[in-house]
């Protein structure tokens, strides 16, 4: 009799532990976390586009200085003033960023109580473009100026294709958990794509310089050389006020160079944090408790700080 009672107690305890375990696993992912994640991704994407605009702006400064230096001998030739980013490079980058933003936005909507809206034709077209993006187009858009291993291109392309497929096939009955766990490698791959796109500057502190940070760093080096040449060539023609202004522009360039690279580095780190936070959310979706709140708040605050910087540069 006592033995039977002990067996029943053991079964009850085991059942209780099992239910407790299931309950822990099935705890919903907080919608507030997914909403903050979506906001952070959105602001980071905006910062990315602002960074591209700033790189293009410095490139155009160089083109202007070259035109000024050669005007007396060559005159003005508009066909020689070419942009740094061609239309394809910017379009593909924006498409990938839009896909990542849309994924985060819809993930938040899936977890919320608001009515889930089916994707419109334009969004489906974006999904189709990402799903069909091939390695050759991705490589020529992101890595035309420096070498990259073909295996890396394949990883990035697979990640982008997966985001496109998710956008096309996503429905309300697809669970947040399923998406977080299933898409973690793809989100990680896209973050790595932009991290590598920024690369490292040739400042003597980083290995393997390349990418957009190297591009912008070299742009400032060239701009300093051109501005120094301009002041030297025109020292006898400039009045004291204009001479001081031109020398002031030259003196400000090293500071501008360091500030510009620091912000690109911060955006690069934002993608590292997005990668880490999504991985933590995926672990939580699989039943492993994570503390994402502090990570999210820090990421959002950092993204807003970078956004404020680019707005101040425009003013």
PyMOL commands that set and color helices and strands:
alter all, ss='L'
color gray80, all
select helices_A, chain A and resi 2-25+31-74+78-80+87-111+121-132+135-142+150-169+176-182+184-198+211-233+240-285+293-314
alter helices_A, ss='H'
color red, helices_A
deselect
rebuild
show_as cartoon
